[in-house]
Amino acid sequence: MAENTAPDSFLTSLGLKEFRPGQKEVVDAVTSGKDVMCVMPTGGGKSLCYHLPSLMRSGMTIVISPLIALMKDQVDSLKTLGIRAELINSSLSFDEQASVMRCMESQELDLIYVAPERLRNGRFIETIYRWHVG
């Protein structure tokens, strides 16, 4: 999706009508290039704070999470909304991981969820260096 300075216009892409308390401030800070540490309670809407900025800019966004079940839930939800998202973690076979890597290399993804240990994988690191990661 194209660069845009109006986060509100992207809410519907995520199936939402309005921000929850604190979300817009975090999204505004992220989209203006600031480093952000966001602490919200469970169910407080943290995911929107990185999903929305990733839709507002071109390129792929990497989400690092050690929680396999959360990754799967997030990716499934995003795909339902038509957002190009995938995950790479130990629940995938080698062939499935290779398929996701090919999608990354051909710039077919908006978001990729990965386990922290993926950042020690040489092929993964080479792939993210070759392509624009937001």
N, CA, C and O atoms as a GROMACS GRO file, in nm:
protein
  536
    1MET      N    1   0.084  -0.118   0.000
    1MET     CA    2   0.000   0.000   0.000
    1MET      C    3   0.089   0.124   0.000
    1MET      O    4   0.204   0.118   0.043
    2ALA      N    5   0.038   0.231  -0.046
    2ALA     CA    6   0.116   0.354  -0.064
    2ALA      C    7   0.138   0.427   0.067
    2ALA      O    8   0.064   0.410   0.165
    3GLU      N    9   0.242   0.511   0.066
    3GLU     CA   10   0.268   0.596   0.182
    3GLU      C   11   0.151   0.691   0.203
    3GLU      O   12   0.093   0.742   0.107
    4ASN      N   13   0.116   0.714   0.327
    4ASN     CA   14   0.002   0.799   0.359
    4ASN      C   15   0.024   0.857   0.497
    4ASN      O   16   0.082   0.790   0.582
    5THR      N   17  -0.020   0.978   0.521
    5THR     CA   18  -0.001   1.040   0.651
    5THR      C   19  -0.127   1.040   0.735
    5THR      O   20  -0.128   1.099   0.843
    6ALA      N   21  -0.233   0.976   0.691
    6ALA     CA   22  -0.359   0.974   0.765
    6ALA      C   23  -0.388   0.832   0.814
    6ALA      O   24  -0.454   0.754   0.744
    7PRO      N   25  -0.339   0.796   0.934
    7PRO     CA   26  -0.360   0.661   0.984
    7PRO      C   27  -0.508   0.621   0.992
    7PRO      O   28  -0.541   0.504   0.972
    8ASP      N   29  -0.594   0.716   1.019
    8ASP     CA   30  -0.737   0.685   1.031
    8ASP      C   31  -0.792   0.620   0.904
    8ASP      O   32  -0.882   0.536   0.911
    9SER      N   33  -0.738   0.660   0.789
    9SER     CA   34  -0.790   0.609   0.662
    9SER      C   35  -0.754   0.461   0.642
    9SER      O   36  -0.811   0.396   0.554
   10PHE      N   37  -0.662   0.408   0.720
   10PHE     CA   38  -0.623   0.268   0.708
   10PHE      C   39  -0.694   0.178   0.807
   10PHE      O   40  -0.682   0.055   0.799
   11LEU      N   41  -0.768   0.235   0.901
   11LEU     CA   42  -0.836   0.154   1.001
   11LEU      C   43  -0.930   0.050   0.938
   11LEU      O   44  -0.936  -0.064   0.984
   12THR      N   45  -1.001   0.090   0.834
   12THR     CA   46  -1.095  -0.002   0.772
   12THR      C   47  -1.023  -0.121   0.708
   12THR      O   48  -1.082  -0.229   0.696
   13SER      N   49  -0.897  -0.103   0.667
   13SER     CA   50  -0.819  -0.214   0.613
   13SER      C   51  -0.802  -0.325   0.716
   13SER      O   52  -0.784  -0.442   0.682
   14LEU      N   53  -0.808  -0.287   0.843
   14LEU     CA   54  -0.794  -0.382   0.952
   14LEU      C   55  -0.929  -0.416   1.015
   14LEU      O   56  -0.936  -0.479   1.120
   15GLY      N   57  -1.036  -0.374   0.949
   15GLY     CA   58  -1.170  -0.406   0.998
   15GLY      C   59  -1.213  -0.324   1.119
   15GLY      O   60  -1.297  -0.369   1.197
   16LEU      N   61  -1.155  -0.206   1.136
   16LEU     CA   62  -1.184  -0.123   1.253
   16LEU      C   63  -1.244   0.011   1.213
   16LEU      O   64  -1.230   0.056   1.099
   17LYS      N   65  -1.312   0.073   1.309
   17LYS     CA   66  -1.373   0.204   1.284
   17LYS      C   67  -1.301   0.316   1.358
   17LYS      O   68  -1.302   0.430   1.313
   18GLU      N   69  -1.240   0.284   1.471
   18GLU     CA   70  -1.174   0.388   1.549
   18GLU      C   71  -1.060   0.328   1.630
   18GLU      O   72  -1.050   0.207   1.648
   19PHE      N   73  -0.974   0.417   1.678
   19PHE     CA   74  -0.863   0.376   1.763
   19PHE      C   75  -0.911   0.352   1.906
   19PHE      O   76  -1.008   0.413   1.951
   20ARG      N   77  -0.842   0.264   1.976
   20ARG     CA   78  -0.860   0.249   2.121
   20ARG      C   79  -0.769   0.351   2.188
   20ARG      O   80  -0.679   0.405   2.123
   21PRO      N   81  -0.790   0.378   2.316
   21PRO     CA   82  -0.704   0.475   2.386
   21PRO      C   83  -0.556   0.438   2.373
   21PRO      O   84  -0.516   0.324   2.397
   22GLY      N   85  -0.476   0.537   2.336
   22GLY     CA   86  -0.332   0.523   2.325
   22GLY      C   87  -0.281   0.475   2.190
   22GLY      O   88  -0.164   0.497   2.158
   23GLN      N   89  -0.364   0.411   2.110
   23GLN     CA   90  -0.318   0.356   1.984
   23GLN      C   91  -0.275   0.463   1.884
   23GLN      O   92  -0.170   0.452   1.822
   24LYS      N   93  -0.355   0.566   1.868
   24LYS     CA   94  -0.324   0.668   1.767
   24LYS      C   95  -0.193   0.738   1.799
   24LYS      O   96  -0.115   0.768   1.709
   25GLU      N   97  -0.168   0.764   1.927
   25GLU     CA   98  -0.043   0.829   1.966
   25GLU      C   99   0.078   0.741   1.930
   25GLU      O  100   0.180   0.791   1.883
   26VAL      N  101   0.065   0.611   1.952
   26VAL     CA  102   0.174   0.519   1.918
   26VAL      C  103   0.193   0.514   1.767
   26VAL      O  104   0.305   0.524   1.718
   27VAL      N  105   0.084   0.499   1.693
   27VAL     CA  106   0.092   0.492   1.547
   27VAL      C  107   0.153   0.621   1.492
   27VAL      O  108   0.238   0.616   1.403
   28ASP      N  109   0.111   0.736   1.543
   28ASP     CA  110   0.166   0.864   1.497
   28ASP      C  111   0.317   0.872   1.524
   28ASP      O  112   0.392   0.919   1.439
   29ALA      N  113   0.360   0.825   1.640
   29ALA     CA  114   0.503   0.827   1.673
   29ALA      C  115   0.581   0.734   1.581
   29ALA      O  116   0.688   0.771   1.532
   30VAL      N  117   0.529   0.614   1.558
   30VAL     CA  118   0.597   0.518   1.471
   30VAL      C  119   0.606   0.571   1.329
   30VAL      O  120   0.712   0.564   1.267
   31THR      N  121   0.496   0.624   1.278
   31THR     CA  122   0.495   0.671   1.139
   31THR      C  123   0.577   0.798   1.120
   31THR      O  124   0.614   0.831   1.007
   32SER      N  125   0.606   0.868   1.228
   32SER     CA  126   0.692   0.986   1.216
   32SER      C  127   0.840   0.950   1.236
   32SER      O  128   0.926   1.038   1.240
   33GLY      N  129   0.868   0.820   1.249
   33GLY     CA  130   1.006   0.775   1.256
   33GLY      C  131   1.066   0.767   1.395
   33GLY      O  132   1.186   0.747   1.410
   34LYS      N  133   0.984   0.783   1.497
   34LYS     CA  134   1.035   0.777   1.635
   34LYS      C  135   1.046   0.633   1.682
   34LYS      O  136   0.970   0.545   1.640
   35ASP      N  137   1.142   0.610   1.772
   35ASP     CA  138   1.149   0.482   1.840
   35ASP      C  139   1.039   0.480   1.945
   35ASP      O  140   1.016   0.579   2.013
   36VAL      N  141   0.972   0.366   1.958
   36VAL     CA  142   0.858   0.359   2.048
   36VAL      C  143   0.865   0.232   2.131
   36VAL      O  144   0.893   0.124   2.079
   37MET      N  145   0.840   0.245   2.259
   37MET     CA  146   0.817   0.130   2.344
   37MET      C  147   0.674   0.142   2.392
   37MET      O  148   0.639   0.235   2.465
   38CYS      N  149   0.590   0.048   2.351
   38CYS     CA  150   0.448   0.053   2.380
   38CYS      C  151   0.412  -0.057   2.477
   38CYS      O  152   0.431  -0.175   2.447
   39VAL      N  153   0.361  -0.021   2.594
   39VAL     CA  154   0.318  -0.119   2.692
   39VAL      C  155   0.167  -0.102   2.710
   39VAL      O  156   0.119   0.003   2.752
   40MET      N  157   0.094  -0.207   2.675
   40MET     CA  158  -0.052  -0.207   2.687
   40MET      C  159  -0.094  -0.340   2.748
   40MET      O  160  -0.023  -0.439   2.734
   41PRO      N  161  -0.207  -0.342   2.815
   41PRO     CA  162  -0.253  -0.469   2.873
   41PRO      C  163  -0.293  -0.569   2.764
   41PRO      O  164  -0.313  -0.532   2.648
   42THR      N  165  -0.303  -0.695   2.802
   42THR     CA  166  -0.352  -0.797   2.711
   42THR      C  167  -0.488  -0.754   2.657
   42THR      O  168  -0.577  -0.716   2.734
   43GLY      N  169  -0.503  -0.759   2.526
   43GLY     CA  170  -0.627  -0.716   2.464
   43GLY      C  171  -0.638  -0.566   2.445
   43GLY      O  172  -0.743  -0.516   2.406
   44GLY      N  173  -0.529  -0.494   2.472
   44GLY     CA  174  -0.531  -0.348   2.462
   44GLY      C  175  -0.512  -0.294   2.322
   44GLY      O  176  -0.529  -0.174   2.299
   45GLY      N  177  -0.477  -0.380   2.228
   45GLY     CA  178  -0.463  -0.336   2.090
   45GLY      C  179  -0.322  -0.305   2.045
   45GLY      O  180  -0.302  -0.221   1.958
   46LYS      N  181  -0.224  -0.374   2.104
   46LYS     CA  182  -0.085  -0.350   2.064
   46LYS      C  183  -0.062  -0.384   1.917
   46LYS      O  184   0.012  -0.313   1.848
   47SER      N  185  -0.123  -0.490   1.869
   47SER     CA  186  -0.100  -0.535   1.731
   47SER      C  187  -0.129  -0.426   1.630
   47SER      O  188  -0.056  -0.411   1.532
   48LEU      N  189  -0.234  -0.350   1.652
   48LEU     CA  190  -0.267  -0.241   1.560
   48LEU      C  191  -0.152  -0.142   1.549
   48LEU      O  192  -0.130  -0.082   1.444
   49CYS      N  193  -0.078  -0.125   1.658
   49CYS     CA  194   0.030  -0.027   1.662
   49CYS      C  195   0.146  -0.062   1.570
   49CYS      O  196   0.226   0.025   1.536
   50TYR      N  197   0.157  -0.189   1.527
   50TYR     CA  198   0.256  -0.221   1.425
   50TYR      C  199   0.192  -0.266   1.294
   50TYR      O  200   0.254  -0.253   1.188
   51HIS      N  201   0.070  -0.317   1.300
   51HIS     CA  202   0.003  -0.354   1.175
   51HIS      C  203  -0.027  -0.229   1.091
   51HIS      O  204   0.003  -0.226   0.972
   52LEU      N  205  -0.086  -0.129   1.152
   52LEU     CA  206  -0.127  -0.010   1.077
   52LEU      C  207  -0.008   0.061   1.011
   52LEU      O  208  -0.014   0.089   0.892
   53PRO      N  209   0.100   0.091   1.086
   53PRO     CA  210   0.214   0.155   1.018
   53PRO      C  211   0.270   0.071   0.903
   53PRO      O  212   0.318   0.126   0.804
   54SER      N  213   0.265  -0.061   0.916
   54SER     CA  214   0.318  -0.145   0.808
   54SER      C  215   0.234  -0.132   0.682
   54SER      O  216   0.286  -0.143   0.571
   55LEU      N  217   0.104  -0.108   0.698
   55LEU     CA  218   0.017  -0.089   0.581
   55LEU      C  219   0.034   0.049   0.520
   55LEU      O  220   0.004   0.069   0.401
   56MET      N  221   0.080   0.143   0.599
   56MET     CA  222   0.093   0.281   0.553
   56MET      C  223   0.219   0.304   0.472
   56MET      O  224   0.232   0.408   0.406
   57ARG      N  225   0.311   0.211   0.475
   57ARG     CA  226   0.436   0.230   0.401
   57ARG      C  227   0.461   0.114   0.308
   57ARG      O  228   0.406   0.006   0.326
   58SER      N  229   0.542   0.138   0.210
   58SER     CA  230   0.574   0.031   0.116
   58SER      C  231   0.677  -0.062   0.179
   58SER      O  232   0.743  -0.026   0.277
   59GLY      N  233   0.690  -0.178   0.124
   59GLY     CA  234   0.786  -0.273   0.174
   59GLY      C  235   0.725  -0.367   0.277
   59GLY      O  236   0.606  -0.360   0.308
   60MET      N  237   0.809  -0.454   0.327
   60MET     CA  238   0.766  -0.557   0.419
   60MET      C  239   0.806  -0.520   0.562
   60MET      O  240   0.913  -0.463   0.585
   61THR      N  241   0.720  -0.552   0.655
   61THR     CA  242   0.749  -0.531   0.797
   61THR      C  243   0.771  -0.666   0.862
   61THR      O  244   0.696  -0.760   0.837
   62ILE      N  245   0.874  -0.676   0.945
   62ILE     CA  246   0.901  -0.798   1.020
   62ILE      C  247   0.849  -0.780   1.161
   62ILE      O  248   0.880  -0.681   1.228
   63VAL      N  249   0.771  -0.877   1.207
   63VAL     CA  250   0.723  -0.880   1.345
   63VAL      C  251   0.792  -0.998   1.411
   63VAL      O  252   0.780  -1.111   1.364
   64ILE      N  253   0.864  -0.972   1.519
   64ILE     CA  254   0.936  -1.078   1.590
   64ILE      C  255   0.855  -1.116   1.713
   64ILE      O  256   0.823  -1.032   1.797
   65SER      N  257   0.822  -1.245   1.722
   65SER     CA  258   0.743  -1.294   1.834
   65SER      C  259   0.785  -1.436   1.869
   65SER      O  260   0.801  -1.519   1.780
   66PRO      N  261   0.802  -1.464   1.998
   66PRO     CA  262   0.834  -1.601   2.038
   66PRO      C  263   0.709  -1.688   2.054
   66PRO      O  264   0.720  -1.807   2.084
   67LEU      N  265   0.592  -1.631   2.033
   67LEU     CA  266   0.466  -1.701   2.058
   67LEU      C  267   0.406  -1.756   1.929
   67LEU      O  268   0.344  -1.682   1.852
   68ILE      N  269   0.424  -1.884   1.905
   68ILE     CA  270   0.379  -1.946   1.781
   68ILE      C  271   0.229  -1.934   1.763
   68ILE      O  272   0.183  -1.902   1.654
   69ALA      N  273   0.151  -1.959   1.868
   69ALA     CA  274   0.005  -1.952   1.857
   69ALA      C  275  -0.040  -1.809   1.822
   69ALA      O  276  -0.131  -1.791   1.741
   70LEU      N  277   0.024  -1.709   1.883
   70LEU     CA  278  -0.010  -1.570   1.853
   70LEU      C  279   0.021  -1.537   1.707
   70LEU      O  280  -0.058  -1.473   1.639
   71MET      N  281   0.138  -1.582   1.659
   71MET     CA  282   0.174  -1.558   1.519
   71MET      C  283   0.066  -1.614   1.427
   71MET      O  284   0.019  -1.545   1.336
   72LYS      N  285   0.028  -1.738   1.451
   72LYS     CA  286  -0.071  -1.802   1.364
   72LYS      C  287  -0.203  -1.727   1.368
   72LYS      O  288  -0.263  -1.702   1.263
   73ASP      N  289  -0.250  -1.690   1.486
   73ASP     CA  290  -0.376  -1.615   1.498
   73ASP      C  291  -0.368  -1.483   1.424
   73ASP      O  292  -0.461  -1.446   1.352
   74GLN      N  293  -0.257  -1.411   1.442
   74GLN     CA  294  -0.241  -1.281   1.377
   74GLN      C  295  -0.238  -1.295   1.225
   74GLN      O  296  -0.306  -1.221   1.154
   75VAL      N  297  -0.160  -1.390   1.176
   75VAL     CA  298  -0.147  -1.408   1.031
   75VAL      C  299  -0.280  -1.452   0.972
   75VAL      O  300  -0.320  -1.403   0.866
   76ASP      N  301  -0.348  -1.544   1.038
   76ASP     CA  302  -0.480  -1.588   0.988
   76ASP      C  303  -0.577  -1.470   0.980
   76ASP      O  304  -0.651  -1.457   0.882
   77SER      N  305  -0.579  -1.386   1.083
   77SER     CA  306  -0.668  -1.269   1.085
   77SER      C  307  -0.633  -1.171   0.974
   77SER      O  308  -0.722  -1.119   0.906
   78LEU      N  309  -0.504  -1.145   0.956
   78LEU     CA  310  -0.460  -1.051   0.852
   78LEU      C  311  -0.496  -1.102   0.713
   78LEU      O  312  -0.541  -1.025   0.628
   79LYS      N  313  -0.476  -1.231   0.690
   79LYS     CA  314  -0.509  -1.288   0.560
   79LYS      C  315  -0.659  -1.277   0.532
   79LYS      O  316  -0.699  -1.252   0.418
   80THR      N  317  -0.741  -1.295   0.635
   80THR     CA  318  -0.886  -1.280   0.620
   80THR      C  319  -0.921  -1.140   0.572
   80THR      O  320  -1.020  -1.121   0.501
   81LEU      N  321  -0.840  -1.042   0.611
   81LEU     CA  322  -0.862  -0.903   0.572
   81LEU      C  323  -0.797  -0.869   0.438
   81LEU      O  324  -0.805  -0.755   0.392
   82GLY      N  325  -0.734  -0.967   0.375
   82GLY     CA  326  -0.670  -0.944   0.246
   82GLY      C  327  -0.530  -0.888   0.256
   82GLY      O  328  -0.476  -0.840   0.157
   83ILE      N  329  -0.471  -0.894   0.373
   83ILE     CA  330  -0.335  -0.844   0.393
   83ILE      C  331  -0.237  -0.959   0.371
   83ILE      O  332  -0.257  -1.070   0.422
   84ARG      N  333  -0.133  -0.932   0.296
   84ARG     CA  334  -0.036  -1.035   0.261
   84ARG      C  335   0.060  -1.059   0.377
   84ARG      O  336   0.159  -0.988   0.394
   85ALA      N  337   0.029  -1.160   0.457
   85ALA     CA  338   0.107  -1.190   0.576
   85ALA      C  339   0.140  -1.340   0.580
   85ALA      O  340   0.062  -1.424   0.536
   86GLU      N  341   0.257  -1.370   0.634
   86GLU     CA  342   0.300  -1.509   0.653
   86GLU      C  343   0.381  -1.516   0.781
   86GLU      O  344   0.410  -1.415   0.845
   87LEU      N  345   0.418  -1.639   0.818
   87LEU     CA  346   0.500  -1.659   0.935
   87LEU      C  347   0.607  -1.762   0.904
   87LEU      O  348   0.591  -1.847   0.816
   88ILE      N  349   0.716  -1.753   0.978
   88ILE     CA  350   0.821  -1.855   0.974
   88ILE      C  351   0.856  -1.888   1.118
   88ILE      O  352   0.901  -1.803   1.194
   89ASN      N  353   0.834  -2.015   1.153
   89ASN     CA  354   0.874  -2.064   1.285
   89ASN      C  355   0.888  -2.215   1.278
   89ASN      O  356   0.876  -2.274   1.171
   90SER      N  357   0.913  -2.277   1.391
   90SER     CA  358   0.940  -2.420   1.395
   90SER      C  359   0.820  -2.507   1.362
   90SER      O  360   0.834  -2.628   1.346
   91SER      N  361   0.701  -2.448   1.352
   91SER     CA  362   0.582  -2.528   1.317
   91SER      C  363   0.576  -2.558   1.167
   91SER      O  364   0.496  -2.641   1.124
   92LEU      N  365   0.660  -2.492   1.088
   92LEU     CA  366   0.662  -2.514   0.943
   92LEU      C  367   0.770  -2.614   0.904
   92LEU      O  368   0.877  -2.620   0.965
   93SER      N  369   0.740  -2.691   0.803
   93SER     CA  370   0.841  -2.780   0.746
   93SER      C  371   0.945  -2.696   0.674
   93SER      O  372   0.926  -2.577   0.650
   94PHE      N  373   1.056  -2.760   0.639
   94PHE     CA  374   1.160  -2.690   0.562
   94PHE      C  375   1.103  -2.637   0.432
   94PHE      O  376   1.131  -2.523   0.394
   95ASP      N  377   1.023  -2.719   0.362
   95ASP     CA  378   0.965  -2.676   0.234
   95ASP      C  379   0.870  -2.559   0.252
   95ASP      O  380   0.868  -2.467   0.170
   96GLU      N  381   0.791  -2.560   0.360
   96GLU     CA  382   0.700  -2.448   0.387
   96GLU      C  383   0.778  -2.321   0.416
   96GLU      O  384   0.742  -2.213   0.369
   97GLN      N  385   0.885  -2.332   0.494
   97GLN     CA  386   0.970  -2.217   0.522
   97GLN      C  387   1.032  -2.163   0.394
   97GLN      O  388   1.039  -2.041   0.373
   98ALA      N  389   1.078  -2.253   0.308
   98ALA     CA  390   1.138  -2.211   0.181
   98ALA      C  391   1.036  -2.138   0.094
   98ALA      O  392   1.070  -2.042   0.026
   99SER      N  393   0.912  -2.184   0.096
   99SER     CA  394   0.806  -2.119   0.020
   99SER      C  395   0.782  -1.975   0.069
   99SER      O  396   0.766  -1.883  -0.010
  100VAL      N  397   0.780  -1.958   0.200
  100VAL     CA  398   0.762  -1.824   0.257
  100VAL      C  399   0.882  -1.736   0.221
  100VAL      O  400   0.865  -1.618   0.189
  101MET      N  401   1.001  -1.792   0.226
  101MET     CA  402   1.121  -1.716   0.189
  101MET      C  403   1.112  -1.670   0.043
  101MET      O  404   1.152  -1.558   0.011
  102ARG      N  405   1.061  -1.756  -0.043
  102ARG     CA  406   1.044  -1.716  -0.185
  102ARG      C  407   0.945  -1.600  -0.196
  102ARG      O  408   0.964  -1.509  -0.276
  103CYS      N  409   0.839  -1.604  -0.115
  103CYS     CA  410   0.743  -1.492  -0.115
  103CYS      C  411   0.810  -1.364  -0.069
  103CYS      O  412   0.782  -1.256  -0.123
  104MET      N  413   0.898  -1.375   0.031
  104MET     CA  414   0.972  -1.258   0.076
  104MET      C  415   1.060  -1.205  -0.036
  104MET      O  416   1.061  -1.086  -0.064
  105GLU      N  417   1.133  -1.295  -0.100
  105GLU     CA  418   1.227  -1.256  -0.206
  105GLU      C  419   1.157  -1.193  -0.326
  105GLU      O  420   1.214  -1.107  -0.393
  106SER      N  421   1.034  -1.235  -0.352
  106SER     CA  422   0.961  -1.178  -0.466
  106SER      C  423   0.871  -1.062  -0.422
  106SER      O  424   0.784  -1.018  -0.497
  107GLN      N  425   0.892  -1.015  -0.300
  107GLN     CA  426   0.823  -0.898  -0.245
  107GLN      C  427   0.671  -0.913  -0.248
  107GLN      O  428   0.599  -0.819  -0.282
  108GLU      N  429   0.623  -1.031  -0.213
  108GLU     CA  430   0.480  -1.060  -0.213
  108GLU      C  431   0.416  -1.043  -0.076
  108GLU      O  432   0.298  -1.074  -0.060
  109LEU      N  433   0.491  -0.995   0.023
  109LEU     CA  434   0.438  -0.987   0.159
  109LEU      C  435   0.439  -0.844   0.212
  109LEU      O  436   0.526  -0.764   0.180
  110ASP      N  437   0.339  -0.815   0.294
  110ASP     CA  438   0.336  -0.688   0.368
  110ASP      C  439   0.395  -0.708   0.507
  110ASP      O  440   0.467  -0.622   0.558
  111LEU      N  441   0.363  -0.822   0.568
  111LEU     CA  442   0.412  -0.854   0.702
  111LEU      C  443   0.462  -0.997   0.706
  111LEU      O  444   0.404  -1.086   0.645
  112ILE      N  445   0.572  -1.016   0.780
  112ILE     CA  446   0.623  -1.150   0.805
  112ILE      C  447   0.647  -1.162   0.955
  112ILE      O  448   0.721  -1.083   1.014
  113TYR      N  449   0.584  -1.261   1.015
  113TYR     CA  450   0.605  -1.291   1.157
  113TYR      C  451   0.715  -1.396   1.167
  113TYR      O  452   0.710  -1.497   1.097
  114VAL      N  453   0.813  -1.373   1.252
  114VAL     CA  454   0.923  -1.468   1.268
  114VAL      C  455   0.954  -1.487   1.416
  114VAL      O  456   0.932  -1.399   1.499
  115ALA      N  457   1.006  -1.606   1.446
  115ALA     CA  458   1.055  -1.634   1.580
  115ALA      C  459   1.191  -1.567   1.597
  115ALA      O  460   1.262  -1.549   1.498
  116PRO      N  461   1.228  -1.529   1.719
  116PRO     CA  462   1.355  -1.458   1.740
  116PRO      C  463   1.477  -1.531   1.684
  116PRO      O  464   1.569  -1.466   1.633
  117GLU      N  465   1.479  -1.663   1.693
  117GLU     CA  466   1.596  -1.738   1.645
  117GLU      C  467   1.615  -1.727   1.494
  117GLU      O  468   1.724  -1.756   1.444
  118ARG      N  469   1.513  -1.685   1.421
  118ARG     CA  470   1.524  -1.666   1.277
  118ARG      C  471   1.628  -1.559   1.246
  118ARG      O  472   1.687  -1.560   1.138
  119LEU      N  473   1.650  -1.466   1.338
  119LEU     CA  474   1.746  -1.359   1.316
  119LEU      C  475   1.890  -1.408   1.320
  119LEU      O  476   1.983  -1.331   1.297
  120ARG      N  477   1.910  -1.537   1.350
  120ARG     CA  478   2.043  -1.596   1.344
  120ARG      C  479   2.059  -1.684   1.221
  120ARG      O  480   2.162  -1.751   1.205
  121ASN      N  481   1.960  -1.685   1.134
  121ASN     CA  482   1.962  -1.766   1.013
  121ASN      C  483   2.020  -1.683   0.898
  121ASN      O  484   1.964  -1.580   0.862
  122GLY      N  485   2.131  -1.728   0.843
  122GLY     CA  486   2.200  -1.652   0.739
  122GLY      C  487   2.115  -1.623   0.616
  122GLY      O  488   2.117  -1.511   0.565
  123ARG      N  489   2.042  -1.723   0.569
  123ARG     CA  490   1.959  -1.701   0.449
  123ARG      C  491   1.850  -1.598   0.475
  123ARG      O  492   1.822  -1.514   0.390
  124PHE      N  493   1.790  -1.603   0.593
  124PHE     CA  494   1.687  -1.506   0.628
  124PHE      C  495   1.746  -1.365   0.631
  124PHE      O  496   1.689  -1.272   0.575
  125ILE      N  497   1.860  -1.350   0.696
  125ILE     CA  498   1.925  -1.218   0.707
  125ILE      C  499   1.961  -1.166   0.568
  125ILE      O  500   1.941  -1.048   0.539
  126GLU      N  501   2.015  -1.252   0.482
  126GLU     CA  502   2.047  -1.210   0.345
  126GLU      C  503   1.922  -1.162   0.272
  126GLU      O  504   1.926  -1.063   0.199
  127THR      N  505   1.811  -1.233   0.290
  127THR     CA  506   1.686  -1.196   0.224
  127THR      C  507   1.638  -1.058   0.269
  127THR      O  508   1.599  -0.977   0.185
  128ILE      N  509   1.641  -1.031   0.398
  128ILE     CA  510   1.590  -0.900   0.443
  128ILE      C  511   1.683  -0.787   0.403
  128ILE      O  512   1.637  -0.674   0.385
  129TYR      N  513   1.812  -0.814   0.388
  129TYR     CA  514   1.903  -0.710   0.339
  129TYR      C  515   1.878  -0.677   0.192
  129TYR      O  516   1.893  -0.561   0.152
  130ARG      N  517   1.841  -0.775   0.114
  130ARG     CA  518   1.818  -0.753  -0.030
  130ARG      C  519   1.692  -0.673  -0.058
  130ARG      O  520   1.684  -0.604  -0.160
  131TRP      N  521   1.593  -0.682   0.030
  131TRP     CA  522   1.463  -0.619   0.003
  131TRP      C  523   1.432  -0.514   0.107
  131TRP      O  524   1.482  -0.518   0.219
  132HIS      N  525   1.350  -0.421   0.068
  132HIS     CA  526   1.310  -0.311   0.156
  132HIS      C  527   1.224  -0.364   0.270
  132HIS      O  528   1.113  -0.414   0.248
  133VAL      N  529   1.274  -0.353   0.391
  133VAL     CA  530   1.198  -0.395   0.509
  133VAL      C  531   1.164  -0.270   0.588
  133VAL      O  532   1.253  -0.196   0.630
  134GLY      N  533   1.031  -0.246   0.610
  134GLY     CA  534   0.986  -0.126   0.680
  134GLY      C  535   0.986  -0.141   0.829
  134GLY      O  536   0.951  -0.047   0.901
   0.00000   0.00000   0.00000
